[in-house]
Amino acid sequence: MAKIGVLSAMPVEIESIIQKCGAKPLSTPHFYKVWEGTYGNNTVLFACSGIGKVNAAACAQHLIDAFGVDCIINMGIAGGIAKDLHTLDVVIGNEVFYHDFNPASLLEKYYPFQARFTCDARLAEIARNVCTATPEVECFRMGDIASGDCFVEAGETKALIRELGGVCCEMEGAAIGHVCFLNEVPFLIVRTISDLADETAPITYEEFEQKASVQSNHVVEGILKAI
């Protein structure tokens, strides 16, 4: 039996799976909303952190300290960076990194002595199997995910992230991976593309936000059933 933390930034990214498993809200005064549910023999703690790296890091640490989760899965939406990605494609994280930490070499020079954080191989393999078997997922890929405290729509930012090796971008994953690395807690980032991080991003995001969130929910639900 394991305790699994599932963390998203926005309610739209997590509401569907909470309702589906009948998770119950816990009393967490003056902090993040947390719901508790079960999948098989496992207890699942769902949390909604709010947008951005600090919110996500604090929420991840809270799941570890207050609830003793054995792993954390971060799900939600992302902007597509790789040229072969399309809206509603799923990205399973390989490594996560900050695209707005400059220079990133400072993270390597000082604690924690690395600038990239690697998703758990076992969880990633489960996610690959789930995506393969899930009819709603037409296309998925493994890749490095870039995080930063900005909504990416400028061409130069997109080009920078691509140069750094990122296939998609969002605002929380690297901070969650960073916290999990410090606490030696396995983690996985799963994101569905809601826009292509370009000048059309604001319009595309509005159109696909709900659909992309539901797509991520399908994948994470499959992962929870398989763990």
N, CA, C and O of each residue as an XYZ file, in Angstrom:
908
protein
N       0.845     -1.202      0.000
C       0.000      0.000      0.000
C       0.872      1.240      0.000
O       1.802      1.345      0.799
N       0.579      2.184     -0.892
C       1.370      3.402     -1.014
C       0.488      4.627     -0.829
O      -0.729      4.575     -1.002
N       1.137      5.728     -0.472
C       0.486      7.028     -0.441
C       1.014      7.826     -1.626
O       2.215      8.072     -1.743
N       0.103      8.221     -2.495
C       0.491      8.894     -3.727
C      -0.040     10.325     -3.707
O      -1.224     10.545     -3.457
N       0.822     11.282     -3.967
C       0.404     12.662     -4.086
C       0.166     13.009     -5.550
O       1.013     12.729     -6.398
N      -0.974     13.615     -5.854
C      -1.274     14.099     -7.203
C      -1.491     15.597     -7.104
O      -2.391     16.059     -6.402
N      -0.675     16.342     -7.799
C      -0.649     17.795     -7.634
C      -0.893     18.482     -8.965
O      -0.275     18.141     -9.973
N      -1.799     19.452     -8.961
C      -2.030     20.307    -10.116
C      -2.077     21.754     -9.656
O      -2.291     22.040     -8.478
N      -1.876     22.660    -10.598
C      -1.857     24.079    -10.239
C      -3.257     24.664    -10.147
O      -3.551     25.444     -9.242
N      -4.125     24.285    -11.088
C      -5.444     24.912    -11.198
C      -6.564     23.901    -10.973
O      -6.403     22.718    -11.276
N      -7.695     24.359    -10.444
C      -8.826     23.439    -10.240
C      -9.238     22.706    -11.506
O      -9.564     21.520    -11.445
N      -9.232     23.380    -12.657
C      -9.664     22.748    -13.901
C      -8.809     21.531    -14.244
O      -9.264     20.626    -14.943
N      -7.566     21.511    -13.752
C      -6.656     20.415    -14.079
C      -6.874     19.176    -13.224
O      -6.324     18.118    -13.532
N      -7.661     19.278    -12.161
C      -7.740     18.163    -11.209
C      -9.172     17.798    -10.818
O      -9.402     16.740    -10.234
N     -10.143     18.672    -11.139
C     -11.524     18.458    -10.686
C     -12.100     17.132    -11.175
O     -12.770     16.424    -10.423
N     -11.838     16.804    -12.423
C     -12.444     15.607    -13.019
C     -12.049     14.334    -12.285
O     -12.910     13.510    -11.975
N     -10.773     14.163    -12.004
C     -10.304     12.934    -11.361
C     -10.728     12.878     -9.891
O     -10.967     11.794     -9.358
N     -10.822     14.025     -9.242
C     -11.303     14.062     -7.858
C     -12.745     13.572     -7.789
O     -13.092     12.755     -6.935
N     -13.583     14.078     -8.696
C     -14.986     13.678     -8.719
C     -15.135     12.209     -9.079
O     -15.972     11.503     -8.517
N     -14.316     11.756    -10.020
C     -14.435     10.383    -10.501
C     -14.145      9.362     -9.418
O     -14.792      8.317     -9.355
N     -13.164      9.664     -8.556
C     -12.817      8.693     -7.515
C     -13.506      8.993     -6.189
O     -13.284      8.296     -5.199
N     -14.340     10.025     -6.170
C     -15.078     10.337     -4.946
C     -14.198     10.770     -3.793
O     -14.504     10.481     -2.637
N     -13.100     11.465     -4.094
C     -12.187     11.915     -3.034
C     -12.872     12.937     -2.131
O     -13.664     13.760     -2.589
N     -12.553     12.867     -0.847
C     -13.177     13.739      0.148
C     -12.209     14.849      0.573
O     -11.018     14.592      0.750
N     -12.708     16.073      0.737
C     -11.830     17.162      1.163
C     -11.361     16.961      2.598
O     -12.131     16.534      3.458
N     -10.114     17.266      2.845
C      -9.549     17.210      4.186
C      -9.501     18.609      4.772
O      -9.492     19.600      4.041
N      -9.470     18.682      6.077
C      -9.360     19.977      6.745
C      -7.901     20.414      6.763
O      -7.087     19.862      7.504
N      -7.582     21.401      5.948
C      -6.219     21.948      5.895
C      -6.315     23.467      5.994
O      -6.102     24.167      5.004
N      -6.637     23.986      7.192
C      -6.856     25.427      7.344
C      -5.628     26.238      6.964
O      -4.494     25.880      7.283
N      -5.890     27.345      6.271
C      -4.846     28.299      5.895
C      -3.805     27.692      4.969
O      -2.683     28.191      4.886
N      -4.170     26.612      4.266
C      -3.211     26.054      3.329
C      -3.943     25.538      2.106
O      -5.113     25.860      1.900
N      -3.275     24.753      1.305
C      -3.837     24.281      0.049
C      -5.010     23.340      0.278
O      -5.108     22.675      1.310
N      -5.900     23.303     -0.715
C      -6.985     22.343     -0.679
C      -6.425     20.953     -0.977
O      -5.690     20.757     -1.945
N      -6.785     19.999     -0.130
C      -6.317     18.622     -0.296
C      -7.519     17.691     -0.169
O      -8.355     17.853      0.719
N      -7.592     16.715     -1.072
C      -8.652     15.712     -1.046
C      -8.016     14.342     -0.899
O      -6.919     14.106     -1.406
N      -8.698     13.438     -0.209
C      -8.175     12.084     -0.021
C      -9.104     11.066     -0.671
O     -10.319     11.104     -0.474
N      -8.522     10.163     -1.442
C      -9.285      9.105     -2.074
C      -8.481      7.825     -2.098
O      -7.373      7.775     -1.564
N      -9.025      6.792     -2.712
C      -8.312      5.518     -2.815
C      -8.399      4.991     -4.240
O      -9.404      5.166     -4.929
N      -7.329      4.348     -4.659
C      -7.300      3.589     -5.905
C      -6.694      2.238     -5.565
O      -5.510      2.155     -5.237
N      -7.495      1.177     -5.640
C      -7.016     -0.132     -5.231
C      -6.632     -0.112     -3.765
O      -7.428      0.276     -2.910
N      -5.404     -0.534     -3.478
C      -4.919     -0.528     -2.099
C      -4.185      0.756     -1.729
O      -3.674      0.879     -0.616
N      -4.130      1.702     -2.643
C      -3.346      2.912     -2.421
C      -4.206      4.097     -1.991
O      -5.335      4.263     -2.451
N      -3.654      4.909     -1.107
C      -4.273      6.168     -0.723
C      -3.724      7.266     -1.620
O      -2.517      7.345     -1.851
N      -4.618      8.115     -2.126
C      -4.195      9.199     -3.011
C      -4.576     10.539     -2.387
O      -5.730     10.754     -2.016
N      -3.597     11.436     -2.274
C      -3.819     12.791     -1.788
C      -3.758     13.726     -2.975
O      -2.701     13.910     -3.577
N      -4.899     14.322     -3.313
C      -4.961     15.276     -4.417
C      -4.803     16.687     -3.866
O      -5.396     17.022     -2.841
N      -4.008     17.515     -4.537
C      -3.791     18.877     -4.062
C      -3.786     19.850     -5.227
O      -3.323     19.529     -6.322
N      -4.307     21.044     -4.976
C      -4.314     22.125     -5.950
C      -3.439     23.241     -5.393
O      -3.793     23.868     -4.394
N      -2.310     23.490     -6.025
C      -1.279     24.352     -5.440
C      -1.440     25.828     -5.732
O      -0.975     26.661     -4.954
N      -2.089     26.175     -6.839
C      -1.987     27.529     -7.356
C      -0.863     27.575     -8.379
O      -0.020     26.680     -8.433
N      -0.860     28.623     -9.184
C       0.056     28.721    -10.319
C       1.435     29.208     -9.893
O       1.553     30.062     -9.014
N       2.473     28.666    -10.512
C       3.825     29.166    -10.327
C       4.703     28.269     -9.488
O       4.230     27.381     -8.778
N       6.002     28.525     -9.588
C       7.004     27.647     -8.995
C       6.965     27.634     -7.466
O       7.073     26.570     -6.856
N       6.813     28.797     -6.845
C       6.823     28.840     -5.376
C       5.608     28.115     -4.814
O       5.736     27.314     -3.889
N       4.437     28.390     -5.364
C       3.234     27.690     -4.913
C       3.380     26.182     -5.051
O       3.034     25.429     -4.140
N       3.897     25.746     -6.197
C       4.035     24.315     -6.447
C       5.041     23.676     -5.508
O       4.808     22.579     -5.000
N       6.166     24.357     -5.272
C       7.194     23.816     -4.383
C       6.676     23.691     -2.958
O       6.886     22.671     -2.302
N       5.994     24.737     -2.478
C       5.463     24.703     -1.122
C       4.423     23.604     -0.959
O       4.380     22.933      0.072
N       3.585     23.420     -1.976
C       2.549     22.389     -1.905
C       3.162     20.996     -1.928
O       2.725     20.108     -1.196
N       4.172     20.805     -2.768
C       4.846     19.506     -2.814
C       5.483     19.179     -1.474
O       5.397     18.044     -1.003
N       6.124     20.171     -0.855
C       6.742     19.944      0.446
C       5.688     19.626      1.499
O       5.919     18.808      2.389
N       4.524     20.277      1.394
C       3.425     20.011      2.335
C       2.919     18.580      2.187
O       2.655     17.914      3.189
N       2.780     18.101      0.960
C       2.342     16.716      0.747
C       3.334     15.731      1.354
O       2.941     14.693      1.886
N       4.612     16.059      1.272
C       5.654     15.187      1.831
C       5.658     15.248      3.354
O       5.690     14.210      4.016
N       5.627     16.444      3.908
C       5.745     16.610      5.366
C       4.469     16.231      6.117
O       4.521     15.514      7.116
N       3.335     16.710      5.636
C       2.082     16.527      6.375
C       1.436     15.171      6.124
O       0.751     14.642      6.999
N       1.647     14.599      4.930
C       0.944     13.378      4.575
C       1.868     12.199      4.288
O       1.398     11.072      4.132
N       3.157     12.440      4.218
C       4.111     11.354      4.020
C       3.938     10.609      2.723
O       4.045      9.383      2.699
N       3.669     11.328      1.627
C       3.456     10.647      0.353
C       4.738      9.947     -0.098
O       5.846     10.418      0.158
N       4.561      8.820     -0.770
C       5.692      8.026     -1.252
C       6.172      8.472     -2.623
O       7.307      8.190     -3.008
N       5.308      9.171     -3.366
C       5.687      9.724     -4.666
C       4.720     10.845     -5.001
O       3.648     10.953     -4.406
N       5.106     11.675     -5.956
C       4.249     12.769     -6.395
C       4.130     12.740     -7.913
O       5.126     12.624     -8.627
N       2.900     12.846     -8.390
C       2.623     12.963     -9.818
C       2.040     14.351    -10.060
O       1.026     14.716     -9.466
N       2.671     15.108    -10.918
C       2.172     16.430    -11.291
C       1.544     16.332    -12.675
O       2.187     15.896    -13.630
N       0.293     16.739    -12.772
C      -0.390     16.681    -14.062
C      -0.989     18.032    -14.389
O      -1.218     18.858    -13.505
N      -1.241     18.248    -15.672
C      -1.850     19.496    -16.084
C      -1.595     19.775    -17.550
O      -1.393     18.857    -18.345
N      -1.608     21.053    -17.900
C      -1.481     21.463    -19.285
C      -0.125     22.120    -19.505
O       0.566     22.481    -18.552
N       0.248     22.272    -20.780
C       1.551     22.841    -21.124
C       1.498     23.438    -22.520
O       0.606     23.137    -23.313
N       2.479     24.295    -22.801
C       2.643     24.844    -24.137
C       3.619     23.990    -24.927
O       4.663     23.599    -24.406
N       3.294     23.701    -26.164
C       4.157     22.871    -26.993
C       5.344     23.648    -27.545
O       5.185     24.745    -28.080
N       6.528     23.074    -27.410
C       7.757     23.682    -27.918
C       8.301     22.896    -29.119
O       8.642     23.488    -30.143
N       8.379     21.587    -28.998
C       8.881     20.748    -30.092
C       7.991     20.911    -31.326
O       6.771     21.031    -31.220
N       8.623     20.913    -32.484
C       7.895     21.189    -33.728
C       6.876     20.111    -34.080
O       5.929     20.364    -34.825
N       7.075     18.901    -33.541
C       6.157     17.808    -33.897
C       5.013     17.649    -32.902
O       4.242     16.696    -33.007
N       4.887     18.553    -31.947
C       3.797     18.458    -30.975
C       2.572     19.216    -31.468
O       2.679     20.236    -32.149
N       1.398     18.686    -31.105
C       0.125     19.302    -31.459
C      -0.743     19.391    -30.199
O      -0.452     18.741    -29.195
N      -1.786     20.181    -30.253
C      -2.697     20.282    -29.114
C      -3.276     18.910    -28.795
O      -3.624     18.140    -29.691
N      -3.370     18.624    -27.512
C      -3.882     17.388    -26.919
C      -2.897     16.224    -26.973
O      -3.227     15.118    -26.544
N      -1.692     16.458    -27.496
C      -0.634     15.456    -27.342
C      -0.195     15.426    -25.877
O      -0.268     16.438    -25.180
N       0.256     14.273    -25.421
C       0.695     14.095    -24.034
C       2.225     14.017    -23.989
O       2.847     13.344    -24.810
N       2.810     14.708    -23.028
C       4.250     14.627    -22.791
C       4.494     14.006    -21.424
O       4.005     14.501    -20.409
N       5.251     12.924    -21.409
C       5.688     12.288    -20.163
C       7.098     12.787    -19.879
O       7.988     12.650    -20.719
N       7.305     13.358    -18.712
C       8.580     13.976    -18.411
C       9.736     12.997    -18.318
O       9.609     11.906    -17.763
N      10.857     13.410    -18.870
C      12.120     12.715    -18.666
C      12.913     13.479    -17.614
O      13.104     12.993    -16.499
N      13.374     14.677    -17.972
C      13.959     15.598    -17.008
C      13.154     16.890    -17.001
O      12.507     17.238    -17.989
N      13.203     17.599    -15.865
C      12.573     18.912    -15.770
C      13.640     19.930    -15.401
O      14.574     19.624    -14.660
N      13.495     21.156    -15.930
C      14.476     22.200    -15.657
C      13.800     23.569    -15.728
O      12.699     23.709    -16.261
N      14.491     24.584    -15.171
C      13.996     25.961    -15.206
C      14.519     26.665    -16.460
O      15.722     26.665    -16.720
N      13.620     27.257    -17.228
C      14.093     28.026    -18.377
C      14.327     29.493    -18.016
O      14.878     30.247    -18.819
N      13.914     29.901    -16.819
C      14.089     31.302    -16.419
C      15.095     31.465    -15.277
O      15.135     32.524    -14.652
N      15.900     30.451    -14.993
C      16.966     30.537    -13.987
C      18.270     30.794    -14.741
O      18.800     29.907    -15.410
N      18.775     32.019    -14.621
C      19.917     32.416    -15.435
C      21.022     33.039    -14.570
O      20.779     34.037    -13.892
N      22.248     32.456    -14.587
C      22.599     31.244    -15.333
C      22.262     29.977    -14.543
O      22.400     29.945    -13.320
N      21.829     28.958    -15.235
C      21.487     27.690    -14.587
C      22.701     27.041    -13.946
O      22.569     26.201    -13.056
N      23.878     27.430    -14.397
C      25.108     26.839    -13.843
C      25.269     27.117    -12.357
O      26.011     26.413    -11.671
N      24.571     28.152    -11.846
C      24.641     28.431    -10.408
C      24.017     27.304     -9.594
O      24.442     27.034     -8.471
N      23.011     26.650    -10.162
C      22.407     25.507     -9.473
C      23.376     24.329     -9.429
O      23.309     23.489     -8.531
N      24.268     24.280    -10.400
C      25.272     23.218    -10.423
C      26.464     23.555     -9.529
O      27.093     22.662     -8.962
N      26.765     24.827     -9.408
C      27.897     25.250     -8.584
C      27.574     25.185     -7.100
O      28.429     24.842     -6.283
N      26.322     25.520     -6.755
C      25.870     25.515     -5.372
C      24.768     24.469     -5.198
O      24.263     23.913     -6.173
N      24.410     24.214     -3.949
C      23.370     23.233     -3.636
C      22.112     23.526     -4.433
O      21.679     24.678     -4.474
N      21.507     22.529     -5.069
C      21.686     21.074     -4.963
C      22.691     20.468     -5.944
O      22.708     19.254     -6.149
N      23.535     21.323     -6.555
C      24.611     20.873     -7.432
C      24.112     20.198     -8.711
O      24.807     19.354     -9.276
N      22.947     20.553     -9.155
C      22.437     20.116    -10.444
C      21.289     21.015    -10.864
O      20.567     21.556    -10.026
N      21.129     21.168    -12.170
C      20.133     22.080    -12.715
C      18.937     21.369    -13.325
O      17.954     22.009    -13.697
N      19.018     20.047    -13.429
C      17.932     19.257    -13.990
C      17.572     18.119    -13.033
O      18.425     17.586    -12.323
N      16.311     17.771    -13.036
C      15.809     16.771    -12.102
C      15.065     15.689    -12.889
O      14.191     15.982    -13.705
N      15.433     14.438    -12.625
C      14.980     13.316    -13.448
C      13.735     12.653    -12.871
O      13.685     12.306    -11.691
N      12.733     12.484    -13.729
C      11.507     11.791    -13.317
C      11.805     10.316    -13.047
O      12.742      9.744    -13.604
N      10.995      9.721    -12.187
C      11.186      8.327    -11.797
C      10.946      7.400    -12.989
O       9.915      7.487    -13.656
N      11.906      6.514    -13.249
C      11.840      5.633    -14.425
C      10.650      4.683    -14.353
O      10.002      4.424    -15.367
N      10.355      4.160    -13.154
C       9.237      3.215    -13.025
C       7.907      3.914    -13.311
O       7.067      3.371    -14.029
N       7.710      5.088    -12.768
C       6.475      5.823    -13.007
C       6.355      6.208    -14.484
O       5.267      6.160    -15.057
N       7.477      6.589    -15.092
C       7.457      6.953    -16.505
C       7.088      5.757    -17.378
O       6.355      5.906    -18.355
N       7.587      4.587    -17.036
C       7.264      3.377    -17.791
C       5.777      3.042    -17.658
O       5.130      2.658    -18.632
N       5.249      3.189    -16.453
C       3.810      2.974    -16.255
C       3.023      3.956    -17.113
O       2.041      3.577    -17.751
N       3.451      5.215    -17.130
C       2.752      6.238    -17.915
C       2.787      5.910    -19.405
O       1.791      6.099    -20.103
N       3.922      5.420    -19.895
C       4.021      5.035    -21.312
C       3.029      3.920    -21.633
O       2.349      3.963    -22.658
N       2.952      2.929    -20.758
C       2.027      1.817    -20.974
C       0.581      2.292    -20.958
O      -0.241      1.846    -21.758
N       0.283      3.199    -20.039
C      -1.077      3.741    -19.941
C      -1.434      4.514    -21.206
O      -2.521      4.337    -21.754
N      -0.532      5.366    -21.669
C      -0.802      6.152    -22.876
C      -1.025      5.249    -24.083
O      -1.891      5.518    -24.914
N      -0.246      4.185    -24.175
C      -0.388      3.237    -25.277
C      -1.761      2.569    -25.264
O      -2.341      2.289    -26.314
N      -2.267      2.320    -24.063
C      -3.518      1.571    -23.923
C      -4.756      2.462    -23.802
O      -5.874      1.951    -23.741
N      -4.574      3.788    -23.765
C      -5.701      4.699    -23.551
C      -6.205      5.250    -24.877
O      -5.478      5.991    -25.539
N      -7.431      4.914    -25.289
C      -7.939      5.343    -26.592
C      -7.964      6.860    -26.762
O      -7.776      7.366    -27.868
N      -8.195      7.583    -25.669
C      -8.290      9.046    -25.762
C      -6.955      9.694    -26.125
O      -6.930     10.820    -26.620
N      -5.843      8.990    -25.884
C      -4.521      9.542    -26.167
C      -4.087      9.105    -27.565
O      -3.713      7.950    -27.773
N      -4.137     10.027    -28.516
C      -3.761      9.706    -29.890
C      -2.252      9.769    -30.093
O      -1.700      9.030    -30.908
N      -1.579     10.657    -29.347
C      -0.141     10.817    -29.540
C       0.518     11.202    -28.225
O       0.013     12.065    -27.507
N       1.633     10.575    -27.906
C       2.378     10.936    -26.704
C       3.865     10.770    -26.980
O       4.266     10.114    -27.941
N       4.669     11.372    -26.123
C       6.111     11.235    -26.247
C       6.770     11.515    -24.904
O       6.201     12.191    -24.048
N       7.973     10.987    -24.733
C       8.832     11.343    -23.614
C       9.596     12.611    -23.993
O       9.836     12.867    -25.173
N       9.977     13.402    -22.987
C      10.769     14.581    -23.295
C      11.079     15.394    -22.070
O      10.488     15.193    -21.009
N      12.015     16.323    -22.218
C      12.377     17.233    -21.129
C      11.399     18.395    -21.089
O      11.019     18.942    -22.124
N      10.999     18.762    -19.886
C       9.962     19.773    -19.682
C      10.570     20.983    -18.996
O      11.280     20.850    -17.999
N      10.289     22.170    -19.534
C      10.838     23.417    -19.006
C       9.789     24.167    -18.192
O       8.625     24.247    -18.584
N      10.212     24.713    -17.056
C       9.310     25.462    -16.184
C       9.808     26.896    -16.005
O      11.012     27.144    -15.948
N       8.875     27.821    -15.918
C       9.227     29.207    -15.656
C       7.994     29.993    -15.266
O       6.874     29.606    -15.598
N       8.195     31.089    -14.565
C       7.072     31.894    -14.094
C       6.605     32.884    -15.162
O       6.608     34.095    -14.942
N       6.208     32.360    -16.308
C       5.656     33.199    -17.368
C       4.851     32.338    -18.328
O       5.114     31.146    -18.488
N       3.875     32.955    -18.959
C       3.102     32.303    -20.014
C       3.861     32.525    -21.318
O       4.037     33.668    -21.740
N       4.306     31.460    -21.953
C       5.184     31.587    -23.108
C       4.370     31.801    -24.386
O       3.571     30.952    -24.782
N       4.591     32.946    -25.015
C       3.996     33.236    -26.324
C       4.959     34.003    -27.221
O       4.688     34.189    -28.407
N       6.086     34.450    -26.661
C       7.085     35.172    -27.439
C       8.013     34.199    -28.148
O       8.446     33.206    -27.564
N       8.316     34.485    -29.402
C       9.137     33.594    -30.200
C      10.524     33.378    -29.631
O      11.061     32.273    -29.709
N      11.126     34.443    -29.047
C      12.478     34.299    -28.513
C      12.513     33.392    -27.286
O      13.489     32.670    -27.079
N      11.454     33.423    -26.467
C      11.398     32.536    -25.305
C      11.228     31.090    -25.751
O      11.868     30.186    -25.213
N      10.373     30.882    -26.725
C      10.172     29.540    -27.257
C      11.464     28.999    -27.854
O      11.796     27.827    -27.674
N      12.193     29.858    -28.566
C      13.458     29.436    -29.180
C      14.485     29.071    -28.114
O      15.237     28.110    -28.277
N      14.520     29.837    -27.019
C      15.448     29.545    -25.924
C      15.144     28.188    -25.307
O      16.051     27.388    -25.079
N      13.873     27.928    -25.039
C      13.489     26.651    -24.425
C      13.841     25.490    -25.353
O      14.316     24.448    -24.902
N      13.606     25.676    -26.638
C      13.960     24.629    -27.605
C      15.463     24.398    -27.625
O      15.916     23.256    -27.707
N      16.234     25.468    -27.550
C      17.696     25.368    -27.522
C      18.169     24.620    -26.286
O      19.162     23.895    -26.340
N      17.465     24.791    -25.173
C      17.815     24.111    -23.924
C      17.346     22.658    -23.900
O      17.656     21.920    -22.965
N      16.610     22.252    -24.915
C      16.186     20.857    -25.009
C      14.781     20.583    -24.536
O      14.372     19.425    -24.467
N      14.025     21.623    -24.206
C      12.660     21.415    -23.738
C      11.705     21.117    -24.876
O      11.777     21.750    -25.929
N      10.810     20.157    -24.676
C       9.806     19.846    -25.698
C       8.477     20.534    -25.394
O       7.645     20.705    -26.286
N       8.278     20.929    -24.130
C       7.097     21.699    -23.766
C       7.423     22.563    -22.555
O       8.456     22.375    -21.913
N       6.544     23.505    -22.246
C       6.810     24.427    -21.141
C       5.563     24.609    -20.281
O       4.434     24.548    -20.767
N       5.800     24.831    -19.007
C       4.731     25.083    -18.042
C       5.317     25.886    -16.885
O       6.384     26.481    -17.037
N       4.647     25.918    -15.734
C       5.063     26.851    -14.688
C       5.337     26.199    -13.332
O       5.574     26.914    -12.359
N       5.313     24.860    -13.235
C       5.453     24.237    -11.922
C       6.371     23.021    -11.857
O       6.972     22.771    -10.812
N       6.497     22.264    -12.929
C       7.106     20.940    -12.869
C       8.511     20.894    -12.311
O       8.817     20.020    -11.500
N       9.381     21.815    -12.723
C      10.767     21.790    -12.251
C      10.850     22.059    -10.753
O      11.692     21.485    -10.062
N       9.978     22.932    -10.253
C       9.976     23.215     -8.817
C       9.538     21.987     -8.028
O      10.082     21.709     -6.959
N       8.563     21.254     -8.545
C       8.118     20.018     -7.893
C       9.233     18.978     -7.941
O       9.515     18.318     -6.941
N       9.861     18.832     -9.098
C      10.977     17.902     -9.216
C      12.126     18.266     -8.309
O      12.768     17.388     -7.733
N      12.397     19.553     -8.175
C      13.455     20.056     -7.296
C      13.186     19.642     -5.843
O      14.068     19.115     -5.166
N      11.959     19.887     -5.376
C      11.581     19.531     -4.002
C      11.655     18.019     -3.797
O      12.159     17.554     -2.774
N      11.161     17.262     -4.756
C      11.188     15.803     -4.626
C      12.626     15.282     -4.596
O      12.934     14.353     -3.849
N      13.498     15.871     -5.399
C      14.907     15.486     -5.384
C      15.514     15.728     -4.001
O      16.229     14.875     -3.477
N      15.231     16.880     -3.420
C      15.790     17.216     -2.105
C      15.301     16.256     -1.022
O      16.015     15.977     -0.059
N      14.074     15.753     -1.192
C      13.471     14.864     -0.186
C      13.599     13.378     -0.549
O      13.112     12.517      0.183
N      14.250     13.083     -1.671
C      14.412     11.707     -2.151
C      13.062     11.014     -2.330
O      12.878      9.862     -1.940
N      12.128     11.746     -2.930
C      10.789     11.233     -3.219
C      10.641     11.102     -4.734
O      10.849     12.083     -5.448
N      10.292      9.930     -5.244
C      10.101      9.763     -6.689
C       8.985     10.682     -7.201
O       8.011     10.947     -6.496
N       9.146     11.162     -8.437
C       8.117     12.041     -8.997
C       7.983     11.801    -10.494
O       8.859     11.225    -11.138
N       6.852     12.264    -11.025
C       6.606     12.203    -12.465
C       5.814     13.440    -12.860
O       4.898     13.858    -12.151
N       6.177     14.023    -14.006
C       5.435     15.144    -14.570
C       4.749     14.659    -15.844
O       5.405     14.138    -16.745
N       3.430     14.831    -15.918
C       2.651     14.454    -17.099
C       1.866     15.681    -17.550
O       1.094     16.248    -16.777
N       2.060     16.085    -18.786
C       1.413     17.291    -19.287
C       0.757     17.033    -20.643
O       1.261     16.264    -21.462
N      -0.384     17.700    -20.858
C      -1.057     17.644    -22.144
C      -0.987     19.026    -22.796
O      -1.190     20.043    -22.133
N      -0.704     19.053    -24.081
C      -0.486     20.313    -24.784
C      -1.815     21.044    -25.004
O      -2.744     20.510    -25.611
N      -1.876     22.275    -24.496
C      -3.072     23.110    -24.650
C      -2.874     24.203    -25.689
O      -3.850     24.748    -26.204
N      -1.620     24.532    -26.005
C      -1.305     25.569    -26.987
C       0.112     25.328    -27.484
O       0.811     24.444    -26.989
N       0.529     26.114    -28.458
C       1.840     25.899    -29.062
C       2.839     26.995    -28.705
O       3.805     27.216    -29.436
N       2.613     27.684    -27.581
C       3.566     28.651    -27.035
C       4.030     29.651    -28.089
O       5.223     29.923    -28.219
N       3.066     30.199    -28.846
C       3.394     31.199    -29.854
C       2.373     32.317    -29.791
O       1.644     32.432    -28.806
N       2.309     33.142    -30.824
C       1.407     34.301    -30.787
C      -0.062     33.890    -30.737
O      -0.910     34.699    -30.361
N      -0.379     32.655    -31.107
C      -1.763     32.178    -31.036
C      -2.084     31.538    -29.682
O      -3.216     31.115    -29.447
N      -1.091     31.469    -28.796
C      -1.247     30.731    -27.535
C      -2.442     31.181    -26.695
O      -3.189     30.326    -26.220
N      -2.661     32.501    -26.485
C      -3.792     32.892    -25.628
C      -5.133     32.375    -26.138
O      -5.973     31.948    -25.345
N      -5.345     32.409    -27.464
C      -6.610     31.948    -28.027
C      -6.704     30.427    -27.959
O      -7.727     29.879    -27.548
N      -5.625     29.745    -28.366
C      -5.618     28.283    -28.344
C      -5.770     27.755    -26.928
O      -6.480     26.777    -26.695
N      -5.101     28.406    -25.984
C      -5.186     27.997    -24.578
C      -6.633     28.013    -24.101
O      -7.091     27.062    -23.467
N      -7.353     29.088    -24.403
C      -8.746     29.192    -23.968
C      -9.598     28.077    -24.568
O     -10.508     27.554    -23.926
N      -9.283     27.728    -25.811
C     -10.077     26.713    -26.511
C      -9.823     25.309    -25.987
O     -10.750     24.505    -25.884
N      -8.557     25.005    -25.651
C      -8.181     23.631    -25.341
C      -7.879     23.374    -23.860
O      -7.561     22.241    -23.497
N      -7.970     24.388    -22.999
C      -7.634     24.218    -21.582
C      -8.400     23.056    -20.945
O      -7.798     22.189    -20.313
N      -9.721     23.038    -21.108
C     -10.547     22.008    -20.490
C     -10.263     20.636    -21.092
O     -10.129     19.656    -20.361
N     -10.171     20.559    -22.413
C      -9.922     19.277    -23.083
C      -8.567     18.706    -22.696
O      -8.437     17.508    -22.448
N      -7.552     19.573    -22.645
C      -6.209     19.114    -22.290
C      -6.158     18.640    -20.842
O      -5.473     17.667    -20.526
N      -6.882     19.325    -19.968
C      -6.923     18.918    -18.565
C      -7.555     17.545    -18.410
O      -7.051     16.710    -17.659
N      -8.652     17.305    -19.112
C      -9.318     15.999    -19.052
C      -8.399     14.915    -19.600
O      -8.368     13.801    -19.077
N      -7.648     15.240    -20.656
C      -6.698     14.283    -21.223
C      -5.666     13.848    -20.184
O      -5.386     12.658    -20.043
N      -5.101     14.819    -19.454
C      -4.135     14.490    -18.399
C      -4.778     13.645    -17.309
O      -4.145     12.745    -16.758
N      -6.035     13.937    -17.003
C      -6.754     13.148    -15.996
C      -6.880     11.692    -16.409
O      -6.727     10.798    -15.577
N      -7.161     11.436    -17.697
C      -7.253     10.054    -18.191
C      -5.945      9.307    -17.932
O      -5.942      8.170    -17.462
N      -4.838      9.974    -18.249
C      -3.531      9.325    -18.120
C      -3.211      9.054    -16.652
O      -2.798      7.949    -16.300
N      -3.400     10.051    -15.802
C      -3.044      9.876    -14.393
C      -3.957      8.861    -13.720
O      -3.509      8.110    -12.853
N      -5.217      8.827    -14.102
C      -6.105      7.800    -13.550
C      -5.594      6.408    -13.893
O      -5.624      5.509    -13.052
N      -5.125      6.226    -15.126
C      -4.555      4.946    -15.512
C      -3.313      4.611    -14.734
O      -3.103      3.454    -14.368
N      -2.472      5.617    -14.469
C      -1.259      5.402    -13.681
C      -1.614      4.965    -12.263
O      -1.009      4.040    -11.721
N      -2.601      5.636    -11.665
C      -2.999      5.296    -10.291
C      -3.524      3.863    -10.215
O      -3.272      3.156     -9.239
N      -4.242      3.443    -11.233
C      -4.764      2.074    -11.237
C      -3.636      1.046    -11.394
O      -3.754     -0.089    -10.932
N      -2.550      1.454    -12.046
C      -1.469      0.508    -12.349
C      -0.410      0.421    -11.244
O       0.350     -0.546    -11.181
N      -0.365      1.418    -10.389
C       0.669      1.411     -9.336
C       0.346      0.354     -8.278
O       1.095      0.196     -7.314
